[in-house]
Amino acid sequence: MDETPARGRPRSETARRAVLDAALALCQSGGYQALTMKGIAETAGVGRQTVYRWWPAKQDVLIDALRDLGLRKAEHLDPETGDTLRDVRTLLDATFTLTTALTGNALVGLMAEAQHDPELSHRLQATVIGPRRHALLLLLARGVADGTLSDEAVTLDLAVDFAFGTMWYRLISRHAPVDTGLAEQITAALAALLRPGAAARAGSGG
């Protein structure tokens, strides 16, 4: 029997992917506080020493897992069809779907840890949060450039904060879902906030 792991992938890469997938799945099902390196190793089917060889703590596993997932879902997280609002909705829908299904507890747990760990905060911003903000900012800037949108009434940075800030608020408070419906609502709200002529209408009171 051929026991070669995944085709074209070294055994170490197969183990690495198993660990990353296990970490996200366990965190989403059991919560960040209950996640342990032992549990990750057992679920991934590898020795605990294998996990510690690559990552010193569970935060490190989760950050790599989130970054790896973003690379695998790049087509949906960085869409480029030429239709700005359609691409915005695709990006938000993909982000929110992943958050609900797989990444929400990891994101909230890491963000909580980052409040008293400046190094972790920097890594989280650089590898997970920053790239998503940048992707949405680029889409909105493209809309401004082609005249679909305008940043006269609301800055693009504030618009991005509104989009992802809503996601974070719902993740933390759990009062409402982070789902496709939210992606549609935020896309419509961004279209209204950044609609050409919005500044003039606001100034005239109309």
C-alpha positions in Angstrom: 0.0 0.0 0.0 1.3 3.4 -0.9 1.5 5.5 2.3 2.8 8.6 0.7 1.1 11.6 2.3 -0.5 14.3 0.1 0.7 14.2 -3.4 3.6 16.6 -4.0 3.7 17.6 -0.4 6.4 16.6 2.1 5.3 14.7 5.2 6.2 17.7 7.4 3.9 20.0 5.4 1.0 17.5 5.8 1.5 17.4 9.5 1.8 21.2 9.6 -1.6 21.6 7.8 -3.2 19.1 10.1 -2.1 21.0 13.1 -3.3 24.4 11.7 -6.7 22.9 10.8 -7.0 21.2 14.1 -6.3 24.4 16.0 -9.0 26.4 14.3 -11.6 23.6 14.5 -10.9 23.0 18.2 -10.9 26.7 19.1 -14.2 27.2 17.2 -15.9 24.3 18.9 -14.6 24.5 22.4 -13.4 28.1 22.8 -10.1 29.8 23.1 -9.6 29.3 26.8 -10.1 25.5 26.5 -7.6 25.1 23.6 -4.4 23.4 24.5 -1.3 22.3 22.6 -2.0 18.7 23.8 -5.5 18.8 22.3 -4.2 20.3 19.0 -1.5 17.5 18.7 -4.0 14.7 19.5 -6.6 16.0 17.0 -4.0 16.5 14.3 -2.6 13.0 14.9 0.9 14.2 15.6 3.2 14.2 18.7 3.1 17.1 21.1 6.8 17.6 20.5 6.0 18.1 16.8 3.7 21.0 17.6 6.2 22.6 20.0 8.9 22.3 17.4 7.1 24.7 15.2 5.1 26.8 17.6 5.9 27.8 21.2 2.3 28.5 22.2 -1.3 28.2 21.0 -1.4 31.9 19.9 1.4 31.1 17.5 -0.5 28.2 16.0 -3.7 30.2 15.6 -2.0 33.2 14.0 -0.3 30.9 11.4 -3.6 29.0 10.9 -5.5 32.3 10.2 -2.8 33.5 7.9 -2.7 30.2 6.0 -6.5 30.2 5.7 -6.4 33.7 4.2 -3.9 32.5 1.6 -6.1 29.5 0.7 -9.2 31.7 0.4 -7.4 34.6 -1.4 -9.7 34.4 -4.4 -12.7 35.4 -2.3 -10.9 37.6 0.2 -9.3 39.7 -2.5 -11.8 39.7 -5.4 -11.3 41.7 -8.5 -14.2 41.6 -11.0 -14.3 45.3 -11.8 -17.6 45.8 -10.0 -16.6 47.6 -6.8 -19.7 47.0 -4.7 -20.0 43.4 -5.9 -16.4 42.8 -4.8 -17.0 44.5 -1.5 -19.9 42.2 -0.8 -17.8 39.1 -1.9 -15.0 40.1 0.4 -17.3 40.7 3.4 -19.4 37.6 2.8 -16.3 35.4 2.6 -14.8 37.0 5.7 -18.0 36.7 7.7 -18.7 33.2 6.6 -15.2 32.0 7.7 -15.7 33.9 10.9 -18.9 32.2 11.7 -17.8 28.7 10.6 -14.2 28.6 11.7 -12.3 31.7 12.9 -14.5 33.7 15.2 -13.4 32.2 18.6 -9.8 32.4 17.5 -10.0 36.0 16.5 -11.8 37.0 19.7 -9.4 35.0 21.9 -6.3 36.4 20.2 -7.7 40.0 20.4 -8.3 39.5 24.1 -4.8 38.3 24.7 -3.3 41.1 22.6 -4.8 43.7 25.0 -1.9 43.0 27.4 0.7 41.6 24.9 2.0 44.4 22.6 4.0 41.9 20.6 1.0 39.7 19.9 -1.0 42.8 19.1 1.5 43.8 16.5 1.7 40.3 15.0 -2.1 40.0 14.8 -2.4 43.4 13.1 0.4 42.6 10.7 -0.7 39.1 9.6 -4.5 38.9 10.1 -6.3 42.2 10.8 -4.2 44.5 8.7 -4.4 42.5 5.4 -8.2 42.3 5.6 -8.5 46.1 6.3 -6.1 46.8 3.4 -8.0 44.6 1.0 -11.3 46.4 1.7 -9.5 49.8 1.6 -8.1 49.0 -1.8 -11.5 48.0 -3.1 -13.1 51.3 -1.9 -10.3 53.3 -3.2 -10.8 51.7 -6.6 -14.4 52.7 -6.5 -13.5 56.3 -5.7 -11.0 56.3 -8.6 -13.6 55.1 -11.1 -16.3 57.4 -9.8 -18.6 54.7 -8.3 -17.9 56.0 -4.8 -16.8 59.2 -3.2 -14.8 59.9 0.0 -15.9 63.5 0.4 -18.5 62.8 3.1 -16.7 59.9 4.9 -13.1 58.9 4.8 -12.3 55.5 3.5 -10.5 54.6 6.7 -13.6 55.4 8.7 -15.7 53.3 6.2 -13.4 50.3 6.8 -13.6 50.8 10.5 -17.4 50.8 10.2 -17.5 47.6 8.2 -15.1 45.5 10.4 -16.0 47.3 13.6 -19.5 46.0 13.2 -18.2 42.5 12.8 -16.0 42.8 15.9 -18.9 44.2 18.0 -21.1 41.3 17.1 -18.4 38.7 17.7 -17.8 40.1 21.2 -21.4 40.8 22.2 -23.0 37.9 20.4 -26.2 39.9 20.1 -26.6 39.3 16.4 -25.1 37.1 13.7 -22.1 37.7 11.5 -23.3 36.3 8.3 -24.3 36.8 4.6 -27.1 39.1 5.7 -24.7 41.4 7.5 -22.4 41.4 4.5 -25.3 42.6 2.3 -26.4 45.3 4.9 -22.9 46.6 5.3 -22.3 46.7 1.5 -25.5 48.7 1.1 -24.6 51.1 4.0 -21.1 51.6 2.4 -22.7 52.4 -0.9 -24.9 55.0 0.8 -22.1 56.5 2.9 -19.8 56.8 0.0 -22.3 57.7 -2.7 -21.1 60.5 -5.0 -22.8 63.8 -3.9 -23.4 62.5 -0.3 -21.4 65.4 1.1 -23.4 68.0 -0.8 -26.7 66.5 0.2 -25.6 66.3 3.9 -24.6 70.0 3.8 -27.9 71.1 2.3 -29.9 69.0 4.9 -31.4 66.9 2.1 
